[in-house]
């Protein structure tokens, strides 16, 4: 189902004269392993989505490792603990990562 949706989204994006780029938003547990029972979040969802994108030539940006490193070194959280949304710092970091990746893609 995910593959079919991606292809449909890519087709519609191309019809509108644009290029589809997928930016994976890692869940807080993937960035803060300490918040996960057992200490490690599986990389499976991002890996499968990345494989589907690669199969169809859709650029895929996965900021998980970079966000993990930033979370390790930053004094500010990237996600709110209560609801899992990005904090201001998380939005800033994701925006920088997205801009950097798009410069190489476009």
LUMZAFI-825591 format. One record per residue (C-alpha): x, y, z. Coordinates in steps of 0.2 Angstrom, whole numbers. Each point is the difference from the previous one (the first is absolute). Example, Ala and Ser with C-alpha at 12.3 -4.5 7.8 and 13.67 -1.06 7.14 Angstrom:
% residues 2
      px      py      pz
      62     -22      39
       6      17      -3
END
This chain:
% residues 106
      px      py      pz
       0       0       0
      14      12       4
       9      -3     -16
     -17       3     -10
      -2      16      10
      17       6      -3
      -1      -3     -19
     -17       9      -1
       7      15      10
      16       0     -12
     -12       0     -15
     -10      14       6
      15      10       5
       8      -2     -17
     -17       5      -8
       1      16      10
      18       3      -7
       9      -4      16
      11     -13       7
      -5     -11      15
      13      -1      14
      -4     -10      16
       6       7      16
      -1     -14      14
      -5       7      17
       7     -12      13
     -10      -3      15
       7       6      16
       4     -18       6
      12      -1     -15
       9      15       5
       0      -2      19
       4     -19       2
       0       3      19
     -19       3      -1
      -2     -17      -7
      -2     -16      10
      15     -11      -4
      10      16      -6
      -2      -1     -19
     -14       4     -13
       0     -11     -15
       6       9     -17
     -13     -11     -10
     -13      13      -4
      13      12      -7
      10     -14      -9
     -16      -6      -9
      -6      17      -5
      18       4      -6
       1     -16     -10
     -17       3      -9
       6      18      -4
      16      -7      -7
      -9     -13     -10
     -10      14      -9
      14      14      -1
      -9      11      13
      12      10      11
      -1      -5      18
       7      10      15
       2      -9      16
       7      12      14
      -1     -13      14
      19      -2       2
       3      18      -1
     -14       4      13
       6     -14      11
      17       8       1
      -7      18       2
     -11      -7      14
      15      -8       8
      10      16       0
     -13      13       2
      -6       7      17
     -18       3      -8
     -12     -14      -4
      -5      -2     -18
     -17      -7       4
     -12       4      14
      -1     -15      12
     -19       1       2
      -6      -1     -18
      15      -4     -11
      -1      16     -10
      15       9      -5
       6      14      12
       5      17      -8
      18      -7       0
      -6     -16      -8
      -8      10     -14
      15      11      -2
      11     -16      -2
     -11      -9     -12
      -2      16     -11
      19       1      -1
       2     -19      -4
     -14       2     -13
       8      15      -8
      17      -8       0
      -6     -16      -8
     -11       9     -13
      16      10      -6
       7     -17      -5
     -16      -7      -8
      -6      15     -10
END
